Amino acid sequence: MKYLMNAFKSVAQQATQSRAATRHGIVTSYDPKTYAVKVQLQPEGVLTGWIPLKSAWVGNGWGLFCPPSIGDAIEIDFQEDDGGNGCAGWRFYNAVERPLPCPSGEFWLVHRKGAQLKFRNDGTVELRATQDLNIQANSDVHLDVSGTLQSRASQWNHKGPVSIDGALHVTQAITGQGGMTVSGGSGAEVEGSLRVRNGDVIADGISLKGHTHGGVEPGGGQTGAPQ
C-alpha cells in the first residue's frame, strides 16, 4: 500500500512540474506597437516569447497605457497553467527601484522626469509639469472656483476677445495698440494725469485741440461754450 501511495505521489509531482502558475520575471524587451513584452523568468533565467501586457481599460485605438521599463520586475500569469499562454501584469518595486513614500489612502502618478498628479487625503489635487503643460479642448472649457483663482507667469499671452462680467482692478499700467472703447452709460473716471500723444480728446463731437469759442469779449468777459 505504501508503495502504491508513493507511486501516486510521484505521478502527481511529475504532472504539476509541467504546469505553470503565476511567475516573476525581468522585462527584457517591450514592443509599443503590440503592447507586449519579453520576460526573463526567475530564477531559471529562461527567456519567454512576446507576452501581452494587461490593462484595466482597453479599446480599439484607445485605453489605459502604462508600459514597463527594461529591467522592471514583473508578474506573469499563465492561462489554465499553460506555460505557453501567458500575460504580464503588475510590476514590483525592489532594492534597485525604490518607491516614493506615498501615504495610505492617496493616489500618485509620478513620471521619472518629475511630472506628477497627486490626489491627497485632505481632498487637494496637485498637478505638476516639469516642462510644457498642453491642454486642448475642441469645445468649451469651464472653470468654476468657489474661492480665489490665482495665476502667476512671466508673461500671459491671449489670442481672441475677452469678456469680463465683473469689476476689473489693475495695479499697474494698461497699454494697448488697438484703442479703447467704453460703453453702457456708466462713464469713466481718471484720478491723476491723462496724457494724449499725437491725438485728440473729443467729447460729444467737440475736439479738445480744435474747438472754438463764440461770444469772445475783451476784458473780463466770459466766452461761449466750446464748439
C-alpha positions in Angstrom: 0.0 0.0 0.0 2.8 2.4 0.9 4.5 1.6 -2.4 1.3 2.4 -4.3 0.9 5.8 -2.5 4.4 6.7 -3.3 3.8 5.9 -6.9 0.7 8.1 -7.0 2.7 10.9 -5.3 5.5 10.6 -7.9 3.0 10.8 -10.8 1.3 13.8 -9.2 4.6 15.6 -8.8 5.6 14.9 -12.4 2.2 16.3 -13.6 2.5 19.5 -11.6 6.1 20.1 -12.7 4.8 20.6 -16.3 2.2 23.2 -15.1 3.0 26.9 -15.0 1.3 29.1 -12.4 2.0 32.8 -11.6 5.7 33.6 -12.1 8.0 36.5 -11.6 10.5 37.8 -14.2 12.5 40.7 -15.5 11.4 42.7 -18.6 14.0 42.4 -21.3 12.1 43.9 -24.3 9.0 46.0 -25.0 7.1 46.4 -28.3 4.8 49.5 -28.2 3.0 48.5 -31.4 1.6 45.3 -29.9 1.8 46.4 -26.2 3.8 43.2 -25.4 7.0 42.3 -23.6 9.6 39.6 -23.4 10.4 38.4 -19.9 13.3 36.5 -18.4 11.7 34.1 -15.9 13.3 34.0 -12.4 15.2 32.2 -11.0 15.8 30.0 -14.1 16.7 32.8 -16.4 14.5 31.4 -19.2 13.5 34.0 -21.8 9.9 34.0 -23.0 8.5 35.0 -26.3 6.3 38.0 -26.7 3.7 38.2 -23.9 0.8 40.7 -24.0 0.6 43.3 -21.2 -2.6 43.6 -19.1 -4.5 46.9 -19.0 -7.5 47.9 -16.9 -9.1 49.8 -19.8 -8.8 48.8 -23.4 -10.4 49.7 -26.8 -9.7 49.9 -30.5 -7.1 52.7 -30.5 -7.7 54.0 -27.0 -7.4 52.8 -23.4 -5.0 53.0 -20.4 -1.3 52.6 -21.4 1.3 52.0 -18.7 4.2 50.2 -20.4 7.1 48.9 -18.3 10.8 49.9 -18.5 13.5 47.4 -19.4 14.7 45.8 -16.2 11.4 46.0 -14.3 10.4 43.1 -12.1 7.0 41.9 -13.4 4.4 39.2 -12.7 3.3 36.7 -15.4 0.1 34.8 -15.2 -0.5 31.6 -17.3 -4.0 30.8 -18.5 -5.1 27.4 -17.2 -1.5 26.9 -16.0 -0.4 26.6 -19.7 3.3 27.7 -19.9 2.9 28.7 -23.5 0.0 31.0 -22.9 1.0 33.8 -20.5 0.2 37.5 -19.9 2.2 40.1 -18.0 0.6 42.3 -15.4 1.8 44.0 -12.2 5.3 45.3 -11.6 7.2 45.4 -8.3 9.5 47.8 -6.5 12.7 46.3 -5.4 16.1 47.1 -3.9 17.1 49.0 -7.0 13.8 50.7 -8.0 12.7 52.3 -4.7 9.2 53.5 -4.1 8.1 57.0 -3.0 6.6 57.4 0.5 3.0 57.6 -0.7 0.7 57.8 2.3 -2.1 55.2 2.8 -5.3 56.3 1.0 -3.6 58.7 -1.5 -3.2 58.1 -5.3 0.0 59.3 -7.0 1.1 59.3 -10.7 4.7 60.3 -10.9 6.9 60.2 -14.0 10.6 59.6 -13.9 11.1 63.2 -15.2 9.3 64.6 -12.2 5.8 65.3 -13.7 3.1 64.2 -11.3 -0.5 64.1 -10.4 -1.4 63.5 -6.7 -4.7 63.1 -5.0 -4.2 64.0 -1.4 -6.1 62.7 1.7 -7.2 66.2 2.5 -9.0 66.5 -0.8 -6.5 68.6 -2.6 -5.2 67.6 -6.1 -1.7 68.5 -7.2 -0.6 68.7 -10.9 2.9 69.4 -11.8 4.6 69.5 -15.2 8.4 69.8 -15.4 8.2 71.1 -19.0 5.2 72.3 -21.1 1.6 71.6 -20.0 -0.6 71.3 -23.1 -4.4 71.3 -22.8 -6.6 71.2 -25.9 -10.4 71.3 -26.0 -12.4 71.0 -29.2 -15.3 72.7 -27.4 -15.7 74.8 -24.3 -13.6 74.8 -21.1 -15.3 75.7 -17.8 -13.7 76.7 -14.6 -15.9 77.0 -11.5 -14.0 78.2 -8.5 -15.7 78.9 -5.1 -12.7 80.8 -3.8 -9.9 82.8 -5.5 -8.4 81.9 -8.8 -4.7 82.9 -8.7 -2.2 82.7 -11.5 1.5 83.8 -11.9 3.6 83.9 -15.0 6.5 85.9 -16.5 4.2 86.7 -19.5 0.5 85.9 -20.2 -0.4 86.0 -23.9 -4.0 85.5 -25.0 -5.3 85.5 -28.6 -9.0 86.4 -29.1 -11.6 88.6 -27.4 -12.1 88.7 -23.7 -15.4 89.3 -21.9 -15.4 90.1 -18.1 -18.7 90.2 -16.2 -17.5 92.0 -13.1 -15.1 94.7 -11.9 -11.5 94.8 -13.3 -8.8 96.0 -11.0 -5.3 96.7 -12.4 -2.4 97.8 -10.2 0.0 98.7 -13.0 -0.1 100.5 -16.4 -2.6 99.4 -19.1 -1.1 99.6 -22.6 -2.6 98.8 -25.9 -2.4 99.4 -29.7 -5.9 99.0 -30.9 -7.7 101.8 -29.0 -10.2 101.6 -26.2 -14.0 101.8 -26.2 -16.2 102.2 -23.1 -20.0 102.0 -23.4 -23.0 101.3 -21.3 -23.6 104.7 -19.8 -21.5 104.2 -16.7 -18.8 106.6 -17.8 -15.1 106.6 -16.8 -13.1 108.3 -14.1 -9.4 109.1 -14.1 -7.6 110.1 -10.9 -4.3 111.7 -11.8 -3.0 112.9 -15.1 -4.4 111.9 -18.5 -2.0 112.4 -21.4 -2.7 112.1 -25.1 0.2 112.0 -27.5 -0.3 112.5 -31.3 -4.0 112.5 -30.9 -7.0 114.4 -29.6 -9.8 114.2 -27.0 -13.3 114.5 -28.4 -16.4 115.0 -26.2 -19.8 114.8 -27.8 -18.2 115.7 -31.1 -16.2 118.6 -29.8 -12.4 118.5 -30.2 -10.2 119.5 -27.3 -7.5 120.7 -29.7 -9.6 122.2 -32.5 -12.7 123.6 -30.8 -13.6 127.3 -30.9 -15.5 129.6 -28.6 -18.0 132.2 -29.6 -19.0 135.4 -27.8 -15.5 136.5 -27.2 -15.5 139.8 -25.3 -12.5 141.9 -24.3 -11.6 142.4 -20.7 -13.1 140.1 -18.0 -16.0 138.7 -20.0 -16.8 135.0 -20.5 -16.6 133.2 -23.8 -19.3 131.0 -25.0 -19.3 127.2 -24.8 -16.8 125.3 -26.9 -17.9 124.4 -30.3 
